[in-house]
Amino acid sequence: MDTAVTRKRLEGMLDGLDRSITVLKGESPAPGDGQEYSFDPADAGANLSETDRTEAVLHSAQQQRGKVEAALRRMNEGTYGLCVDCGKPVPEGRLEARPDASRCVACQAKHDRLRR
């Protein structure tokens, strides 16, 4: 696997996530910023629902950003491509599909089961 290409790909992902996070933060009204919900009770639910969706997408983007940063850290430390749980190599196909993957398929499946 060409780590220079993977590094560029991860850095591109990080840039894209940073742009998305910036846009999402601009769409998410901060408390007390003067942007209050509509006084029409019929619109209040729609406003709350849209804010909830924006917050959920923002949270997801921030989590993904953390995973990409962690992958770049592992690359700098020389541990990129090794499973963080068992230490075995993560298959190249998995890293091509998910360059931020930190676990081999078996350990990721175990991790997902434990999170449920």
Contact map, one row per residue, 1 for C-alpha under 8 A:
11100100000000000000000000000000000000000000000000000000000000000000000000000000000000000001000000000000000000000000
11111100000000000000000000000000000000000000000000000000000000000000000000000000000000000000000000000000000000000000
11111110000000000000000000000000000000000000000000000000000000000000000000100000000000000000000000000000000000000000
01111111000000000000000000000000000000000000000000000000000000000000000000000000000000000000000000000000000000000000
01111111100000000000000000000000000000000000000000000000000000000000000000000000000000000000000000000000000000000000
11111111110000000000000000000000000000000000000000000000000000000000000000000000000000000000000000100000000000000000
00111111111000000000000000000000000000000000000000000000000000000000000100100000000000000000000000000000000000000000
00011111111100000000000000000000000000000000000000000000000000000000000000000000000000000000000000000000000000000000
00001111111110000000000000000000000000000000000000000000000000000000000000000000000000000000000000100000000000000000
00000111111111000000000000000000000000000000000000000000000000000001001100000000000000000000000000110000000000000000
00000011111111100000000000000000000000000000000000000000000000000000000000000000000000000000000000000000000000000000
00000001111111110000000000000000000000000000000000000000000000000000000000000000000000000000000000000000000000000000
00000000111111111000000000000000000000000000000000000000000000000001000000000000000000000000000000000000000000000000
00000000011111111100000000000000000000000000000000000000000000001001100000000000000000000000000000000000000000000000
00000000001111111110000000000000000000000000000000000000000000000000000000000000000000000000000000000000000000000000
00000000000111111111000000000000000000000000000000000000000000000000000000000000000000000000000000000000000000000000
00000000000011111111100000000000000000000000000000000000000011011000000000000000000000000000000000000000000000000000
00000000000001111111110000000000000000000000000000000000000000001000000000000000000000000000000000000000000000000000
00000000000000111111111000000000000000000000000000000000000000000000000000000000000000000000000000000000000000000000
00000000000000011111111100000000000000000000000000000000000010000000000000000000000000000000000000000000000000000000
00000000000000001111111110000000000000000000000000000000010011000000000000000000000000000000000000000000000000000000
00000000000000000111111111000000000000000000000000000000000000000000000000000000000000000000000000000000000000000000
00000000000000000011111111100000000000000000000000000000000000000000000000000000000000000000000000000000000000000000
00000000000000000001111111110000000000000000000000000110110000000000000000000000000000000000000000000000000000000000
00000000000000000000111111111000000000000000000000000000010000000000000000000000000000000000000000000000000000000000
00000000000000000000011111111000000000000000000000000000000000000000000000000000000000000000000000000000000000000000
00000000000000000000001111111000000000000000000000000100000000000000000000000000000000000000000000000000000000000000
00000000000000000000000111111100000000000000000000100110000000000000000000000000000000000000000000000000000000000000
00000000000000000000000011111110101000000000000000100000000000000000000000000000000000000000000000000000000000000000
00000000000000000000000000011111100000000000000000000000000000000000000000000000000000000000000000000000000000000000
00000000000000000000000000001111110000000000000000000000000000000000000000000000000000000000000000000000000000000000
00000000000000000000000000000111111100000000000000000000000000000000000000000000000000000000000000000000000000000000
00000000000000000000000000001111111100000000000000000000000000000000000000000000000000000000000000000000000000000000
00000000000000000000000000000011111100000000000000000000000000000000000000000000000000000000000000000000000000000000
00000000000000000000000000001001111110000000000000000000000000000000000000000000000000000000000000000000000000000000
00000000000000000000000000000001111111000000000000000000000000000000000000000000000000000000000000000000000000000000
00000000000000000000000000000000001111100011001000000000000000000000000000000000000000000000000000000000000000000000
00000000000000000000000000000000000111111011001000000000000000000000000000000000000000000000000000000000000000000000
00000000000000000000000000000000000011111011000000000000000000000000000000000000000000000000000000000000000000000000
00000000000000000000000000000000000001111111000000000000000000000000000000000000000000000000000000000000000000000000
00000000000000000000000000000000000001111111100000000000000000000000000000000000000000000000000000000000000000000000
00000000000000000000000000000000000000011111110000000000000000000000000000000000000000000000000000000000000000000000
00000000000000000000000000000000000011111111111000000000000000000000000000000000000000000000000000000000000000000000
00000000000000000000000000000000000011111111111100000000000000000000000000000000000000000000000000000000000000000000
00000000000000000000000000000000000000001111111110000000000000000000000000000000000000000000000000000000000000000000
00000000000000000000000000000000000000000111111111000000000000000000000000000000000000000000000000000000000000000000
00000000000000000000000000000000000011000011111111100000000000000000000000000000000000000000000000000000000000000000
00000000000000000000000000000000000000000001111111110000000000000000000000000000000000000000000000000000000000000000
00000000000000000000000000000000000000000000111111111000000000000000000000000000000000000000000000000000000000000000
00000000000000000000000000000000000000000000011111111100000000000000000000000000000000000000000000000000000000000000
00000000000000000000000000011000000000000000001111111110000000000000000000000000000000000000000000000000000000000000
00000000000000000000000000000000000000000000000111111111000000000000000000000000000000000000000000000000000000000000
00000000000000000000000000000000000000000000000011111111100000000000000000000000000000000000000000000000000000000000
00000000000000000000000100110000000000000000000001111111110000000000000000000000000000000000000000000000000000000000
00000000000000000000000100010000000000000000000000111111111000000000000000000000000000000000000000000000000000000000
00000000000000000000000000000000000000000000000000011111111100000000000000000000000000000000000000000000000000000000
00000000000000000000000100000000000000000000000000001111111110000000000000000000000000000000000000000000000000000000
00000000000000000000100110000000000000000000000000000111111111000000000000000000000000000000000000000000000000000000
00000000000000000000000000000000000000000000000000000011111111100000000000000000000000000000000000000000000000000000
00000000000000000000000000000000000000000000000000000001111111110000000000000000000000000000000000000000000000000000
00000000000000001001100000000000000000000000000000000000111111111000000000000000000000000000000000000000000000000000
00000000000000001000100000000000000000000000000000000000011111111100000000000000000000000000000000000000000000000000
00000000000000000000000000000000000000000000000000000000001111111110000000000000000000000000000000000000000000000000
00000000000000001000000000000000000000000000000000000000000111111111000000000000000000000000000000000000000000000000
00000000000001001100000000000000000000000000000000000000000011111111100000000000000000000000000000000000000000000000
00000000000000000000000000000000000000000000000000000000000001111111110000000000000000000000000000000000000000000000
00000000000000000000000000000000000000000000000000000000000000111111111000000000000000000000000000011000000000000000
00000000010011000000000000000000000000000000000000000000000000011111111100000000000000000000000000110000000000000000
00000000000001000000000000000000000000000000000000000000000000001111111110000000000000000000000000000000000000000000
00000000000000000000000000000000000000000000000000000000000000000111111111000000000000000000000000010000000000000000
00000000010000000000000000000000000000000000000000000000000000000011111111100001000000000000000000111100000000000000
00000010010000000000000000000000000000000000000000000000000000000001111111110001000000000000000000000000000000000000
00000000000000000000000000000000000000000000000000000000000000000000111111111000000000000000000000000000000000000000
00000000000000000000000000000000000000000000000000000000000000000000011111111111000000000000000000000000000000000000
00100010000000000000000000000000000000000000000000000000000000000000001111111111000000000000000000000000000000000000
00000000000000000000000000000000000000000000000000000000000000000000000111111111000000000000000000000000000000000000
00000000000000000000000000000000000000000000000000000000000000000000000011111111000000000000000000000000000000000000
00000000000000000000000000000000000000000000000000000000000000000000000001111111000000000000000000000000000000000000
00000000000000000000000000000000000000000000000000000000000000000000000001111111110000000000000000000000000000000000
00000000000000000000000000000000000000000000000000000000000000000000001101111111110000000000000000000100000000000000
00000000000000000000000000000000000000000000000000000000000000000000000000000011111000001111001000000100000000000000
00000000000000000000000000000000000000000000000000000000000000000000000000000011111100111100000000000111000000000000
00000000000000000000000000000000000000000000000000000000000000000000000000000000111111111100000000000111001000000000
00000000000000000000000000000000000000000000000000000000000000000000000000000000011111100000000000000110000000000000
00000000000000000000000000000000000000000000000000000000000000000000000000000000001111100000000000000010001000000000
00000000000000000000000000000000000000000000000000000000000000000000000000000000001111110000000000000000001000000000
00000000000000000000000000000000000000000000000000000000000000000000000000000000011111111000000000000000000000000000
00000000000000000000000000000000000000000000000000000000000000000000000000000000011001111100000000000001000000000000
00000000000000000000000000000000000000000000000000000000000000000000000000000000111000111110000000000001000000000000
00000000000000000000000000000000000000000000000000000000000000000000000000000000111000011111011000000111100000000000
00000000000000000000000000000000000000000000000000000000000000000000000000000000100000001111111000000001000000000000
10000000000000000000000000000000000000000000000000000000000000000000000000000000100000000111111100000000000000000000
00000000000000000000000000000000000000000000000000000000000000000000000000000000000000000011111110000000000000000000
00000000000000000000000000000000000000000000000000000000000000000000000000000000000000000111111111101001100000000000
00000000000000000000000000000000000000000000000000000000000000000000000000000000100000000111111111111000000000000000
00000000000000000000000000000000000000000000000000000000000000000000000000000000000000000001111111100000000000000000
00000000000000000000000000000000000000000000000000000000000000000000000000000000000000000000111111100000000000000000
00000000000000000000000000000000000000000000000000000000000000000000000000000000000000000000011111111000000000000000
00000100110000000000000000000000000000000000000000000000000000000001001000000000000000000000011111111000000000000000
00000000010000000000000000000000000000000000000000000000000000000011011000000000000000000000001001111100000000000000
00000000000000000000000000000000000000000000000000000000000000000010001000000000000000000000011001111111000000000000
00000000000000000000000000000000000000000000000000000000000000000000001000000001111100000100000000011111000000000000
00000000000000000000000000000000000000000000000000000000000000000000000000000000011110000100000000001111111100000000
00000000000000000000000000000000000000000000000000000000000000000000000000000000011000011110010000001111111100000000
00000000000000000000000000000000000000000000000000000000000000000000000000000000000000000100010000000011111110000000
00000000000000000000000000000000000000000000000000000000000000000000000000000000000000000000000000000011111111000000
00000000000000000000000000000000000000000000000000000000000000000000000000000000001011000000000000000011111111100000
00000000000000000000000000000000000000000000000000000000000000000000000000000000000000000000000000000011111111110000
00000000000000000000000000000000000000000000000000000000000000000000000000000000000000000000000000000000111111111000
00000000000000000000000000000000000000000000000000000000000000000000000000000000000000000000000000000000011111111100
00000000000000000000000000000000000000000000000000000000000000000000000000000000000000000000000000000000001111111110
00000000000000000000000000000000000000000000000000000000000000000000000000000000000000000000000000000000000111111111
00000000000000000000000000000000000000000000000000000000000000000000000000000000000000000000000000000000000011111111
00000000000000000000000000000000000000000000000000000000000000000000000000000000000000000000000000000000000001111111
00000000000000000000000000000000000000000000000000000000000000000000000000000000000000000000000000000000000000111111
00000000000000000000000000000000000000000000000000000000000000000000000000000000000000000000000000000000000000011111
